[in-house]
Amino acid sequence: MDLLRFTTAGSVDDGKSTLIGRLLYDSKSIFEDQLEAMEESSRKRGDENVNLALLTDGLKAEREQGITIDVAYRYFATPKRKFIIADTPGHTQYTRNMVTGASTANLAIILIDARKGVIEQTKRHSFIANLLRIQHLVVAVNKMDLVDYSQEVFDQIVADYREFASRLDNIVDITAIPISALNGDNVVDKSKNMDWYEGPTFLYHLENVYVGGEENHVDARFPVQWVIRPMSDEWHDFRSYAGRVAGGVFKPGDQVTVLPSGFKTHIKAINTESGNLDEAFAPQSVCLTLTDEIDISRGDTLVKSNNPPRVSQDIEAMVCWFSSKPMPARAKLVIRHTTQETKAIIQEVKYQVDVNTLHKIEDIETLSMNDIGRITLRTAVPLIHDSYRRNRNTGSFILIDPGTNETVAAGMIV
């Protein structure tokens, strides 16, 4: 079975955690002891119904306030597909948590309260999903029971959202579903209260949405993670290079170029624990054996000559600033990009994005926590990279404070 990673996003009290709890509950993905513990917690809290949000809100502060603070990951499967859910917070001050949870997602669920419609937080989360190149969106209009399951309310919200989404450039698929997470309408089973809705249920759409074409199978990229050199009697002369294919397709006999050195060689074999392969493609983890003895180490990248990546010390990127301390002027940091790690200095902050209006705020010198902006970097050694739009794996990086080892920013190369 294939795997779908999806994230939830929405304003406070839109029902993100309740939706995930209902999805797990109605799809029979909860163990009996989990259900009993959830029922007991709901009784102690004085809740009228079983509080399904307790399935993902695990922190004490989350349960006390009834909000999501940190990203909660849940795993479940149906006969058709496996899923990894990232339940992300809706508060403005937790934007960095949403960026983290959404960074690996194939699909984003944007929850909208049917009573409130499209609000600033809806636009904020849609912009972040667009920035992170999530191409599939589910607009889940929740709490339809509180507006008497009105088709007019649903249609107006969908029209307002599509008008805003027309300004985003990465979204290719928007599916709008009217739901009631509390009552289970259109989550797993079709709602009898909304017979006017003829589209798929929430779970049916998750099971059938096609996300297989998102990997870049054109530009061949293989960042080297480790050199396999057993030094044993059985494998005396064996030398192979382990890593995860970040793009393209590699086959035995292909000519490859080692960057940044520029030496050329050919692939002799593609090795895995279960035997040799005829080809390797993203996102497989394999070992490549080469025909020539070349000095290759962690941080180098094997590419095909027909589509070379950029190799440069000057990087321009969109970043989300994570640290509670504002970005220092000309900050000296450590950058981790694919398997490469080197020093970098922030040369300039070009602008900050107001994620509620999409306006650019220029003439600024720093970014504060949760701010998103465009910066220029200079690295100590050249980075072998593509734009994030072209390849998520070779176009993303994190910045680390060398003094505290804190991750202070996540970036997407433009």
C-alpha positions in Angstrom: 0.0 0.0 0.0 1.1 3.5 -0.6 1.4 6.2 2.1 -0.3 9.5 2.3 1.0 12.2 4.7 -1.4 14.9 5.5 -1.7 17.9 7.8 -4.6 19.7 9.4 -4.7 23.5 9.7 -7.3 26.0 10.8 -8.1 28.6 13.3 -8.5 28.0 17.1 -11.6 25.9 17.9 -12.3 25.0 14.3 -12.3 21.4 15.3 -9.0 20.0 13.9 -8.3 17.6 16.7 -12.0 16.6 16.9 -12.0 15.8 13.2 -8.9 13.6 13.5 -10.4 11.9 16.6 -13.7 11.3 14.7 -11.8 9.9 11.7 -9.9 7.4 13.9 -13.0 6.5 15.9 -15.3 5.9 12.9 -12.7 4.1 10.9 -12.2 1.7 13.9 -8.5 2.8 14.3 -8.7 3.2 18.1 -7.8 0.4 20.6 -10.4 -0.3 23.3 -8.1 0.9 26.1 -7.6 4.2 24.3 -11.3 4.6 24.0 -11.9 3.8 27.7 -9.2 6.3 28.7 -10.7 9.0 26.5 -14.2 8.4 27.9 -12.8 8.5 31.5 -10.9 11.8 30.8 -14.1 13.3 29.2 -16.1 12.4 32.3 -13.6 13.9 34.7 -13.5 17.1 32.6 -17.3 17.3 32.7 -17.7 17.1 28.9 -21.2 16.3 27.6 -19.9 14.0 24.9 -16.8 11.9 24.5 -14.1 14.5 23.7 -12.4 13.0 20.6 -9.8 15.8 20.5 -8.1 14.1 23.5 -6.8 11.5 21.1 -4.3 14.0 19.6 -4.1 16.7 22.3 -1.6 14.9 24.6 0.1 17.8 26.4 -1.2 18.9 29.8 -1.5 22.5 28.6 -3.4 21.4 25.5 -6.0 19.5 27.6 -6.4 22.3 30.1 -7.0 24.9 27.4 -8.7 22.7 24.8 -6.2 23.9 22.1 -3.4 22.3 20.1 0.1 23.6 20.9 2.6 21.2 19.4 2.4 19.0 16.3 0.8 15.6 17.1 1.5 12.7 14.7 -0.9 9.8 14.4 -0.6 6.7 12.3 -3.5 4.6 10.9 -4.4 2.5 7.9 -7.4 1.3 6.0 -7.5 -1.6 3.5 -6.6 0.9 0.7 -3.9 3.1 2.2 -1.6 4.0 5.1 -1.7 7.4 6.6 0.4 9.7 8.7 -1.5 12.6 10.2 0.2 15.8 11.5 -2.3 17.7 13.7 -0.9 21.2 13.8 -1.8 24.2 16.0 -4.0 27.1 14.8 -2.7 29.9 17.0 -0.6 32.6 15.2 2.2 32.2 17.7 2.6 28.6 16.7 3.2 29.2 12.9 6.6 27.6 13.2 5.0 24.4 14.5 2.7 24.3 11.5 5.6 24.8 9.1 7.3 21.8 10.7 4.3 19.6 10.5 3.4 20.5 7.0 7.0 20.2 5.5 6.6 16.6 4.5 2.8 16.5 3.8 1.3 15.6 0.4 -2.1 17.1 1.3 -3.3 19.8 3.7 -6.7 20.0 5.3 -7.9 23.6 5.8 -10.7 23.6 8.4 -13.2 26.5 8.3 -15.9 27.1 10.9 -19.2 27.3 9.0 -20.3 30.2 11.3 -17.2 32.3 10.7 -16.3 31.6 7.0 -12.9 32.5 5.5 -10.9 34.5 8.1 -7.3 35.6 8.3 -6.0 32.4 9.9 -7.5 30.5 6.9 -5.5 32.6 4.5 -2.4 32.3 6.7 -2.5 28.5 6.7 -3.3 28.4 3.0 -0.3 30.6 2.2 2.0 28.4 4.3 0.7 25.2 2.5 1.3 27.0 -0.8 4.8 28.0 0.3 5.6 24.4 1.3 4.4 23.2 -2.2 1.5 21.2 -0.9 -0.5 20.8 -4.1 -3.6 19.1 -2.7 -6.0 20.9 -0.4 -9.2 19.7 1.3 -11.4 22.7 2.4 -13.3 21.1 5.3 -16.2 23.3 6.2 -16.9 22.1 9.8 -19.7 22.7 12.3 -22.3 22.5 9.6 -24.8 21.3 12.3 -24.6 24.8 13.8 -25.8 26.5 10.6 -28.6 24.0 10.0 -26.6 22.1 7.3 -27.3 25.1 5.0 -26.1 24.6 1.4 -26.1 28.4 0.8 -23.7 28.9 3.7 -21.4 26.2 2.3 -21.5 27.5 -1.3 -20.7 31.0 -0.2 -17.7 29.9 1.9 -16.3 27.8 -1.0 -16.7 30.7 -3.4 -14.9 33.1 -1.0 -12.1 30.6 -0.5 -11.6 29.9 -4.2 -11.4 33.6 -4.9 -8.5 33.9 -2.4 -6.8 30.7 -3.5 -6.7 32.0 -7.1 -3.7 34.2 -5.9 -1.7 31.1 -4.8 0.5 29.5 -7.4 1.3 25.9 -6.2 -2.2 24.6 -5.4 -3.5 22.3 -8.2 -6.4 20.5 -6.5 -9.0 21.9 -4.1 -11.8 19.7 -2.8 -14.5 21.2 -0.6 -16.4 19.0 1.8 -19.1 20.0 4.3 -18.7 18.1 7.6 -19.6 18.0 11.2 -16.7 16.5 13.1 -18.6 16.3 16.3 -21.5 14.3 14.8 -19.5 12.5 12.1 -21.4 13.9 9.1 -19.4 13.2 5.9 -16.3 12.2 7.8 -16.4 8.4 7.2 -20.0 7.9 6.4 -22.3 9.9 4.1 -24.4 12.5 6.0 -28.2 12.1 5.9 -28.5 15.7 6.9 -26.8 17.0 3.8 -28.4 15.1 0.9 -27.7 18.1 -1.3 -24.0 17.3 -1.2 -23.0 14.8 -3.9 -19.2 14.7 -3.4 -17.0 12.2 -1.6 -16.8 11.7 2.1 -13.6 12.9 3.9 -12.1 9.4 4.3 -13.0 8.4 0.7 -11.2 11.4 -0.7 -8.1 10.7 1.5 -8.1 7.1 0.3 -8.3 7.9 -3.4 -6.6 11.2 -4.0 -3.6 10.7 -6.4 -0.3 12.1 -5.1 2.1 9.8 -6.9 3.3 12.4 -9.4 4.8 14.8 -6.9 8.3 13.3 -6.8 10.8 14.7 -9.3 11.7 11.8 -11.6 13.5 14.0 -14.1 16.5 15.5 -12.3 18.7 12.7 -11.0 20.1 13.6 -7.6 21.8 11.3 -5.1 23.2 13.0 -2.0 25.8 10.7 -0.4 25.1 9.9 3.3 27.8 7.3 4.0 30.6 5.3 2.4 30.1 1.6 2.8 33.6 0.0 3.3 33.2 -3.4 5.2 37.0 -4.2 5.4 36.2 -7.9 5.8 37.6 -11.0 4.1 34.3 -11.7 2.3 34.0 -8.0 1.1 37.6 -7.1 0.9 37.5 -4.7 -2.0 33.8 -3.6 -1.7 33.1 0.1 -1.7 29.6 1.6 -2.1 27.9 4.9 -1.4 24.7 4.9 0.7 22.0 7.5 0.5 18.4 8.3 -0.5 17.5 9.2 -4.0 16.4 12.8 -4.0 15.2 12.9 -7.6 15.3 11.2 -11.0 16.1 7.6 -11.9 19.4 5.8 -11.7 20.3 2.6 -13.5 23.4 0.4 -13.8 25.5 1.7 -16.7 24.4 5.3 -16.3 27.1 8.0 -16.4 27.1 10.2 -13.3 29.0 13.3 -12.2 30.3 13.7 -8.7 29.7 17.2 -7.4 31.4 19.4 -6.4 34.6 17.7 -7.7 33.2 17.2 -11.3 34.7 13.7 -11.8 32.7 11.5 -14.1 32.1 7.7 -13.7 29.5 5.0 -14.3 27.1 3.1 -12.0 28.3 -0.5 -11.7 25.4 -1.8 -9.5 22.6 -0.6 -7.3 22.7 -2.6 -4.0 20.1 -3.1 -1.3 19.8 -5.4 1.7 17.4 -7.7 -0.3 19.6 -7.8 -3.5 20.5 -5.7 -6.5 18.0 -3.5 -8.3 17.6 -2.7 -12.0 16.8 1.0 -11.2 16.5 3.3 -8.2 14.2 6.3 -8.0 13.0 8.8 -5.4 12.4 8.2 -2.5 14.3 4.9 -2.3 17.3 4.4 0.0 20.0 2.4 -1.8 23.7 2.0 -2.2 25.5 2.8 -5.5 28.6 1.0 -6.5 30.7 2.8 -9.1 33.1 1.6 -11.8 36.0 4.0 -10.8 37.8 4.7 -7.5 37.0 8.3 -6.8 37.3 10.4 -3.6 33.7 10.7 -2.5 32.4 11.4 1.0 29.3 12.5 2.9 28.0 15.8 1.5 28.9 15.0 -2.1 26.1 14.5 -4.7 25.9 12.2 -7.7 24.0 13.7 -10.6 23.4 12.9 -14.3 25.0 15.3 -16.7 21.9 16.0 -18.7 20.2 18.1 -15.9 22.9 19.5 -13.6 21.8 21.3 -10.4 23.0 24.7 -9.3 26.3 24.8 -7.5 26.7 28.1 -5.7 27.7 29.8 -2.4 25.1 32.5 -2.8 21.6 31.3 -1.9 18.3 33.2 -2.0 15.5 31.6 0.0 12.2 32.0 1.8 12.6 31.3 5.5 10.4 30.9 8.5 12.2 32.1 11.6 11.7 29.7 14.5 13.8 31.2 17.3 12.3 33.4 20.1 15.3 35.7 19.6 15.1 38.0 16.5 17.4 37.3 13.6 20.7 39.1 14.3 22.1 41.4 11.6 24.5 39.4 9.4 24.0 36.3 11.6 26.6 33.6 11.4 24.9 30.2 11.4 25.3 26.6 10.4 23.3 25.4 7.4 22.2 21.8 6.9 21.2 21.0 3.3 20.6 17.4 2.1 23.7 15.7 3.6 25.9 18.8 3.6 26.6 20.9 6.6 28.6 24.1 6.5 28.8 27.6 7.8 26.6 30.4 6.4 26.1 34.1 6.9 22.8 36.0 6.4 23.7 38.9 4.0 20.3 40.6 3.6 16.6 40.4 4.5 14.9 41.4 1.3 11.3 41.5 2.7 8.9 40.0 5.1 5.6 38.5 4.0 2.4 39.5 5.7 0.8 36.1 5.5 -2.7 37.4 6.1 -2.7 39.9 3.2 0.2 38.4 1.1 1.7 41.9 1.0 5.5 42.3 1.1 7.0 44.4 3.9 10.3 45.9 2.7 13.0 48.0 4.3 13.4 45.7 7.3 16.6 44.3 8.8 15.4 41.4 10.9 12.8 38.7 11.3 11.1 37.7 14.6 9.7 34.4 15.7 7.1 33.0 13.3 7.9 35.6 10.6 8.3 34.5 7.0 10.5 36.4 4.7 13.0 36.3 1.8 16.7 36.4 2.6 20.1 36.0 0.9 22.8 33.7 2.3 26.4 33.1 1.6 27.8 29.7 2.5 31.4 28.7 3.2 31.3 26.0 0.5 29.1 25.7 -2.5 25.7 24.0 -2.1 24.5 21.6 -4.7 20.9 22.6 -4.9 17.7 23.1 -7.0 14.8 25.4 -6.3 12.3 24.2 -3.8 9.6 24.4 -6.4 11.5 22.0 -8.6 12.7 19.6 -5.9 11.6 19.6 -2.2 14.6 17.5 -1.1 17.4 19.5 -2.7 15.6 22.8 -2.3 15.1 22.8 1.5 17.4 23.5 4.4 17.5 24.4 8.1 19.6 27.0 9.9 21.2 26.2 13.3 22.7 28.4 16.0 26.2 27.0 16.4 26.3 28.2 20.0 23.1 26.6 21.3 22.5 24.0 18.6 19.0 25.4 18.3 17.2 25.1 14.9 16.5 28.8 14.3 14.9 28.7 10.8 13.7 26.5 8.0 14.2 27.6 4.4 13.1 27.0 0.9 15.5 28.0 -1.9 14.0 30.2 -4.6 
